Amino acid sequence: EYIISVTELPKIETKSFNEIKFTEYNVKIDPKETDRRIDQIAKTQNNFKDVDDNYVSKNKDLIIFDYKASVDGKDFKGNEGKGTQLVLGKDLFIKGFDKQLIGLKKKDNKKVEVTLPENFPEKNLVNKKAIFVCNITSIKAPEDVKINDEFAKALGAKDLNNLKELVSKQINDEFKNSLDSISKKQILEQIEKQKLDNLPKNLIDEEIKILSQGMKEDELIKNKNFLENQAKKRIKTGLILNAFGEKNNIKVSQEEINLEIQKQFRMMPGQEKMIKEYYEKNPAAIDGIRGSIYEEKIIDLIKKGAKVNKKEITKEEAEKILKDENEKNLKEQKKLTTHPDDHDHKDEQKTSSKKSSQEKKKPIKKAKAVQKKTKSSKKVSKK
């Protein structure tokens, strides 16, 4: 005798989302803010000019020199250098080296005495005194970067006006993800209010496990009601969105998944092989990417039919909106640990941060997998 049990999902009627309302934020960047950002970029660009032979080196100058070093009068591996460049005052070579090159002129020779550091490649020389005989070949003085078309072209822009456009867009994009997550939350909160009864207990239990990860036994008991309500809310939202996605034949292609992984390659240059191996060894991580893309495509489709309130705001207004949202989230998190059972679950908010956005995605992915498995809702018993 064997029994095949299949989880029976509640019947889901995908209602029109035309009555859903959300705010679409567009940050208008003040030209002065763009100019300030470009000034900051200019200050990070090292720009030096040649000086005459009588110029005496000082902090912030670029000094170029050849050297030969020794320990106890003996050479060692890597003890010579040609055309070495240091910006005086940054102390990036060997601690205490820079300050001994202050007050020199071009063609001067200088003996610099330093203690070789702990991370010195030749371990037998660590913490030993070394003498560097330096020959100064060039000194350059810092000068302010001129913000003009040439400066813009050096940064990859067509000209200065194009650079301003690019920087303005960059500032706007810095707010976009966070503000979009607030819009998305507005949509999800309205979907959460839709009625859906008879949620399967096993799905609720699984979701509670996800929500309660890291909690101690006493915390689980204290937060029991809160966790159950949250689990139901997340499952219900996931099932409704998933049903909407299936009704509208929303699919995620392998190409879309590959593009998302390529984005991660660009964000972590030099670690492409590690990322590739991670996804090859963790199919669940690929499912996570698929679930995230699937949810975003659903939300985008809902937005097209929903009632949008387009709102242009300043950078300062955007910062205040995000600050208020984060404070709201902190208060909700505090309720979870202090008196969760007393708070009004209707007002339960989720953070607008990227992390919370990812957490919201879990029930979508889970619901999709479950629904695929449970197209038949029968329980089969065979003898």
BATOR-64777 format. One record per residue (C-alpha): x, y, z; residue number from 1; residue in one letter. Coordinates in steps of 0.2 Angstrom, whole numbers, plus 2048, in hexadecimal, padded with zeros to 3 digits. Example, Ala and Ser with C-alpha at 12.3 -4.5 7.8 and 13.67 -1.06 7.14 Angstrom:
<rs>
- 83E,7EA,827,1,a
- 844,7FB,824,2,s
</rs>
This chain:
<rs>
- 800,800,800,1,e
- 806,811,7FC,2,y
- 7FF,823,7FD,3,i
- 803,831,7F2,4,i
- 7FE,842,7FA,5,s
- 7FD,852,7F0,6,v
- 7FA,863,7F8,7,t
- 7EA,86A,7F3,8,e
- 7EB,87D,7F0,9,l
- 7DC,888,7F2,10,p
- 7D3,88E,7E2,11,k
- 7DA,89E,7DC,12,i
- 7D0,8AA,7D2,13,e
- 7DC,8B7,7CA,14,t
- 7D2,8C7,7CB,15,k
- 7D6,8D6,7C1,16,s
- 7E4,8E1,7C9,17,f
- 7DE,8F1,7C0,18,n
- 7D8,8F8,7D0,19,e
- 7E9,8F7,7D8,20,i
- 7F2,908,7DB,21,k
- 804,90B,7DD,22,f
- 810,91A,7DD,23,t
- 81E,91B,7D0,24,e
- 82C,926,7D6,25,y
- 837,930,7CA,26,n
- 845,939,7D3,27,v
- 849,94A,7CB,28,k
- 85B,94E,7CD,29,i
- 860,960,7D0,30,d
- 86E,965,7C4,31,p
- 878,96C,7D3,32,k
- 877,95A,7DA,33,e
- 87E,953,7CA,34,t
- 88C,961,7CA,35,d
- 890,95C,7DC,36,r
- 892,949,7D7,37,r
- 89D,94E,7C9,38,i
- 8A8,959,7D4,39,d
- 8AA,949,7E0,40,q
- 8AF,93F,7D1,41,i
- 8BC,94C,7CC,42,a
- 8C4,94C,7DD,43,k
- 8C7,939,7DC,44,t
- 8D0,93B,7CB,45,q
- 8E3,93D,7CE,46,n
- 8E9,94B,7C3,47,n
- 8FB,951,7C4,48,f
- 906,95E,7BB,49,k
- 918,95F,7B8,50,d
- 923,96A,7C3,51,v
- 934,972,7C0,52,d
- 944,96A,7C7,53,d
- 945,976,7D6,54,n
- 934,970,7DD,55,y
- 934,968,7EE,56,v
- 929,959,7F1,57,s
- 91B,95A,7FE,58,k
- 90B,951,803,59,n
- 8FF,94C,7F5,60,k
- 90D,94D,7E8,61,d
- 910,93F,7DC,62,l
- 922,939,7DD,63,i
- 92A,92D,7D1,64,i
- 93A,924,7D6,65,f
- 945,915,7D3,66,d
- 94C,90C,7E2,67,y
- 957,8FE,7E8,68,k
- 954,8F6,7F9,69,a
- 95F,8EC,805,70,s
- 95E,8E4,816,71,v
- 96E,8E3,820,72,d
- 977,8E8,810,73,g
- 970,8DA,806,74,k
- 965,8D9,7F7,75,d
- 955,8CF,7F8,76,f
- 948,8C9,7EB,77,k
- 93E,8D8,7E4,78,g
- 94A,8E5,7EB,79,n
- 94A,8F0,7DC,80,e
- 93C,8FB,7D4,81,g
- 93B,907,7C5,82,k
- 92F,915,7C3,83,g
- 926,912,7D3,84,t
- 919,91F,7D6,85,q
- 912,925,7E7,86,l
- 906,933,7EC,87,v
- 90E,93A,7FB,88,l
- 904,93A,80B,89,g
- 8FA,92A,807,90,k
- 907,91E,80F,91,d
- 902,910,803,92,l
- 913,909,800,93,f
- 91C,904,810,94,i
- 917,90D,820,95,k
- 921,91C,823,96,g
- 929,91C,812,97,f
- 91F,92B,80B,98,d
- 924,938,817,99,k
- 937,935,814,100,q
- 934,93A,802,101,l
- 92D,94B,807,102,i
- 939,95A,803,103,g
- 942,953,7F4,104,l
- 946,959,7E3,105,k
- 946,950,7D2,106,k
- 957,946,7D0,107,k
- 95A,946,7E3,108,d
- 95F,936,7EB,109,n
- 958,930,7FC,110,k
- 95B,922,808,111,k
- 94B,91D,80F,112,v
- 94B,911,81F,113,e
- 93B,907,823,114,v
- 936,8F7,82C,115,t
- 92F,8EA,820,116,l
- 91D,8E6,824,117,p
- 915,8D6,829,118,e
- 90E,8D3,818,119,n
- 91F,8D5,80F,120,f
- 921,8C7,802,121,p
- 932,8C1,809,122,e
- 92C,8BA,81A,123,k
- 93E,8B9,820,124,n
- 940,8CC,81F,125,l
- 930,8D1,828,126,v
- 932,8DE,836,127,n
- 944,8E1,830,128,k
- 94C,8F2,82C,129,k
- 94E,8F5,81A,130,a
- 957,903,811,131,i
- 950,90A,800,132,f
- 95C,914,7F6,133,v
- 950,91F,7EC,134,c
- 953,929,7DC,135,n
- 946,936,7D9,136,i
- 942,937,7C6,137,t
- 933,942,7C6,138,s
- 927,94C,7D1,139,i
- 916,952,7CC,140,k
- 90A,95E,7D6,141,a
- 8F8,95B,7D7,142,p
- 8EC,966,7CE,143,e
- 8D9,968,7CE,144,d
- 8D0,95E,7C0,145,v
- 8C8,969,7B4,146,k
- 8B6,964,7B1,147,i
- 8B4,965,79E,148,n
- 8B1,95B,78F,149,d
- 8C2,953,790,150,e
- 8BF,94E,7A2,151,f
- 8AE,946,79D,152,a
- 8B5,93D,78E,153,k
- 8C2,935,79A,154,a
- 8B4,92E,7A4,155,l
- 8AC,927,794,156,g
- 89F,934,790,157,a
- 89D,93D,780,158,k
- 89F,94E,788,159,d
- 89B,957,798,160,l
- 888,959,795,161,n
- 888,946,791,162,n
- 891,943,7A1,163,l
- 884,94D,7AB,164,k
- 876,943,7A3,165,e
- 87F,933,7A8,166,l
- 882,938,7BA,167,v
- 871,93F,7BC,168,s
- 86A,92E,7B6,169,k
- 876,925,7C2,170,q
- 870,92F,7D1,171,i
- 85E,92B,7CC,172,n
- 862,918,7CA,173,d
- 869,918,7DB,174,e
- 858,91C,7E2,175,f
- 84E,912,7D5,176,k
- 84F,900,7DC,177,n
- 84A,906,7EE,178,s
- 83C,911,7E8,179,l
- 836,903,7DC,180,d
- 835,8F7,7EB,181,s
- 82A,903,7F4,182,i
- 81E,903,7E5,183,s
- 81F,8F0,7E4,184,k
- 81B,8EF,7F7,185,k
- 80B,8FA,7F4,186,q
- 806,8EE,7E7,187,i
- 809,8DE,7F1,188,l
- 800,8E6,800,189,e
- 7F0,8E8,7F6,190,q
- 7F2,8D6,7EF,191,i
- 7F4,8D0,801,192,e
- 7E2,8D6,805,193,k
- 7DA,8CB,7F8,194,q
- 7D1,8BC,801,195,k
- 7D8,8AA,7FF,196,l
- 7D2,89D,80B,197,d
- 7D8,88B,80F,198,n
- 7EB,88E,80D,199,l
- 7F3,87D,80F,200,p
- 7FB,87A,820,201,k
- 80B,872,81A,202,n
- 80E,882,80F,203,l
- 80B,88D,81F,204,i
- 817,882,829,205,d
- 825,883,81C,206,e
- 823,896,81B,207,e
- 824,898,82D,208,i
- 834,88E,82D,209,k
- 83B,89A,821,210,i
- 835,8A9,82B,211,l
- 83C,8A3,83B,212,s
- 84D,89E,836,213,q
- 85A,8A2,844,214,g
- 84C,8A4,851,215,m
- 84E,89B,862,216,k
- 840,890,869,217,e
- 839,89E,874,218,d
- 839,8AA,866,219,e
- 82F,89E,85B,220,l
- 822,89C,869,221,i
- 820,8AF,86C,222,k
- 81F,8B3,859,223,n
- 814,8A4,855,224,k
- 804,8AE,850,225,n
- 80F,8BB,847,226,f
- 818,8AF,83D,227,l
- 809,8A5,838,228,e
- 800,8B5,832,229,n
- 810,8BA,828,230,q
- 811,8A9,820,231,a
- 7FF,8A9,81B,232,k
- 801,8BA,814,233,k
- 810,8B5,80A,234,r
- 809,8A5,803,235,i
- 7F9,8AD,7FE,236,k
- 802,8BB,7F5,237,t
- 80D,8AE,7ED,238,g
- 7FF,8A3,7E7,239,l
- 7F5,8B2,7E0,240,i
- 804,8B9,7D7,241,l
- 809,8A8,7D0,242,n
- 7F7,8A5,7CA,243,a
- 7F7,8B6,7C1,244,f
- 808,8B1,7B9,245,g
- 802,8A1,7B3,246,e
- 7F2,8A9,7AC,247,k
- 7FC,8B5,7A3,248,n
- 808,8A8,79D,249,n
- 817,8B0,7A5,250,i
- 827,8A6,7A2,251,k
- 839,8A8,7A7,252,v
- 845,8A4,799,253,s
- 857,89C,79B,254,q
- 85D,8AC,793,255,e
- 856,8B7,7A0,256,e
- 85E,8AD,7AE,257,i
- 86F,8AE,7A5,258,n
- 86D,8C1,7A3,259,l
- 86A,8C2,7B6,260,e
- 87A,8B7,7B9,261,i
- 884,8C2,7AD,262,q
- 87E,8D1,7B8,263,k
- 886,8C9,7C7,264,q
- 896,8C6,7BD,265,f
- 897,8D9,7B9,266,r
- 894,8DD,7CC,267,m
- 8A2,8D1,7D1,268,m
- 8B0,8D2,7C4,269,p
- 8BD,8C5,7C6,270,g
- 8B2,8B9,7CF,271,q
- 8A8,8B3,7C0,272,e
- 8AF,8A1,7C2,273,k
- 8A9,8A0,7D4,274,m
- 898,8A7,7D0,275,i
- 896,89A,7C1,276,k
- 89B,88C,7CC,277,e
- 88F,891,7DA,278,y
- 880,890,7CF,279,y
- 886,880,7C7,280,e
- 887,878,7D8,281,k
- 877,880,7DF,282,n
- 868,87E,7D4,283,p
- 85D,885,7E1,284,a
- 866,896,7DF,285,a
- 861,895,7CC,286,i
- 84F,893,7D2,287,d
- 851,8A2,7DD,288,g
- 856,8AC,7CE,289,i
- 848,8A5,7C4,290,r
- 83C,8A9,7D2,291,g
- 842,8BB,7D3,292,s
- 841,8BE,7C0,293,i
- 82F,8B6,7C0,294,y
- 829,8C1,7CE,295,e
- 830,8D1,7C6,296,e
- 827,8CD,7B5,297,k
- 817,8CA,7BF,298,i
- 818,8DB,7C8,299,i
- 81D,8E4,7B8,300,d
- 80D,8DD,7AF,301,l
- 802,8E2,7BE,302,i
- 80A,8F3,7BD,303,k
- 804,8F5,7AB,304,k
- 7F2,8F2,7AF,305,g
- 7F2,8FB,7C0,306,a
- 7EE,90D,7C4,307,k
- 7FF,916,7C6,308,v
- 802,927,7CF,309,n
- 812,92E,7C7,310,k
- 81B,939,7D3,311,k
- 82A,943,7CF,312,e
- 834,946,7DF,313,i
- 845,94F,7E4,314,t
- 854,945,7EA,315,k
- 851,94C,7FC,316,e
- 83F,946,7FB,317,e
- 845,935,7F5,318,a
- 851,933,803,319,e
- 843,938,810,320,k
- 837,92B,808,321,i
- 844,91D,80A,322,l
- 849,922,81B,323,k
- 837,922,821,324,d
- 835,911,819,325,e
- 844,90A,822,326,n
- 83E,911,832,327,e
- 82D,909,830,328,k
- 836,8F8,82C,329,n
- 841,8FA,83C,330,l
- 831,8FD,846,331,k
- 829,8ED,83F,332,e
- 839,8E3,843,333,q
- 838,8E9,854,334,k
- 826,8E4,856,335,k
- 82C,8D2,851,336,l
- 838,8D0,860,337,t
- 82E,8DA,86D,338,t
- 81C,8D8,86C,339,h
- 817,8D0,85C,340,p
- 807,8C9,861,341,d
- 800,8DA,865,342,d
- 803,8E3,855,343,h
- 7F7,8E5,847,344,d
- 7FB,8D9,839,345,h
- 7F2,8E4,82C,346,k
- 7FF,8F1,82E,347,d
- 80E,8E5,82C,348,e
- 81B,8ED,821,349,q
- 82A,8E6,818,350,k
- 83A,8EF,815,351,t
- 83D,8F7,805,352,s
- 84F,8F1,804,353,s
- 855,8E5,7F8,354,k
- 856,8D7,805,355,k
- 844,8D8,809,356,s
- 840,8D8,7F7,357,s
- 848,8C8,7F5,358,q
- 83F,8C1,804,359,e
- 82F,8C5,7FC,360,k
- 833,8BB,7ED,361,k
- 834,8AB,7F7,362,k
- 821,8A7,7F7,363,p
- 820,8AA,7E4,364,i
- 82D,89E,7E0,365,k
- 827,891,7ED,366,k
- 815,893,7E7,367,a
- 81A,891,7D5,368,k
- 822,880,7D9,369,a
- 814,87A,7E3,370,v
- 807,87E,7D7,371,q
- 810,875,7C9,372,k
- 810,866,7D4,373,k
- 7FE,867,7D9,374,t
- 7F4,869,7C9,375,k
- 7EB,85A,7D0,376,s
- 7E4,85C,7E1,377,s
- 7DF,84A,7E4,378,k
- 7E6,83E,7F1,379,k
- 7E9,82D,7EA,380,v
- 7E9,81D,7F3,381,s
- 7EE,80D,7EB,382,k
- 7EE,7FB,7F2,383,k
</rs>
